[in-house]
Amino acid sequence: MSGVRTFSANVRVGNWSEDISLDEDVLKDFLARKERGELIVQKTSFLKRNILKETNLSVTADELVHFGDTVMLVNSGTERESLTGIDPFRHPSSLSINADTTNVGTNSSLVAPCGMSASTSVTPCVRNSFIIESVDGTPAGEPLIYGQSFALRTTQGFAGELYLKSDHKTFEKCALKSRLQEVSLTDQPSFLSCWQAVYHDPQLRLEYEGCPVPANSKVLISHCKTNQCLAALENYTLLTLYGKEYEVTAHTYLDSHKAERDLNHWLLVTRNPGKDAPTMIDRPEPPVEKTRTPAEGAMPQTVEEKPQTVEEKPQTMEG
């Protein structure tokens, strides 16, 4: 067969001199790419080392979410097992950047477009930390209220300050597995990157309109243009550089009572000011005092009431 090397270049058969020169050129090219850090192994290691670096979330003193806060969006997972067995169990997951080696720019930061996914890791890091940014001129430090538009921006530095956006699905632009409305990151803020916090209970939604959004509580993240809520799908998983993760789309899932399902429920998680846990959702509950029964300890002291006798009857004034 012509063009096929049946022996190594050390065997002096055929164009052995040309084969040796080609092998040397391949080795030189490999060493040059290694010095420049252009190997796939080096790019992957550099990406994971920077995107998985731990970050500090914001601490809220009034238990409210403010503009400028660094939070983590966590889906609480499956609240109860499905009676039909159709919906599989879903672990708590955090909204995360699904970046690969092609998203690393020349200035050592992420570049758009970049995909999103829901990771089962809820440890605060560059990958799952987002900043609540105002789109209507509200100054930083003011509380976020229900129904107010805001933008979700990645942190400074390696994350590249990208904005979470979505748009109507088309035949060419949709989610990879579910074919629903795609959610991704962009470097240009626009109306496509505007979101709203909606109260999770539809029966009390109007009463909470205009009220401050509490931190570490269930909310719906609704897209302003399409009116679709952010969702983490357990039926569709993605194989990423960080493991198997849930697909994230903008789609509202309703139950039989026309209420949003737990796929659309998110927590705006803040940092725990103490040292016992990194976030408020990991904070242990305070211990509950256990009352001791008579069999476990001391008998409760009771006052015995003596029955009144004839001599002990109270004296009344004679009329």
HUMO-V112079 format. One record per backbone hydrogen bond with DSSP energy under -1.0 kcal/mol. NH is the residue of the N-H (numbers start at 1). CO is the residue of the C=O. If there is no record, write none. Layout:
nh:co
NH:CO
NH:CO
//
This chain:
nh:co
4:1
11:8
13:11
16:14
19:15
20:16
21:17
22:18
23:19
24:20
25:21
26:22
27:23
28:24
29:25
30:26
31:27
32:28
33:29
34:30
35:31
36:32
38:33
43:39
44:40
45:41
46:42
47:43
48:44
49:45
50:46
51:47
52:48
58:70
65:213
67:142
68:132
69:66
71:130
72:269
74:267
75:93
78:90
93:75
94:119
95:73
96:117
97:127
98:115
99:97
103:100
105:109
108:105
110:158
111:103
114:185
117:96
118:246
119:94
126:53
127:51
130:71
131:153
132:69
133:151
141:67
142:139
144:65
146:211
147:197
148:145
150:195
151:133
153:131
154:162
160:157
161:155
163:186
164:152
165:184
166:192
170:173
175:180
184:165
185:114
186:163
193:190
194:191
195:150
196:222
198:220
208:204
210:146
211:208
213:144
215:63
216:268
219:266
220:198
222:196
223:228
224:194
227:223
230:221
231:249
232:263
233:247
238:245
240:243
243:240
245:238
246:118
247:236
249:231
250:181
251:229
255:259
258:255
261:253
264:261
266:219
267:74
269:72
269:267
271:58
272:278
280:270
296:293
297:293
//
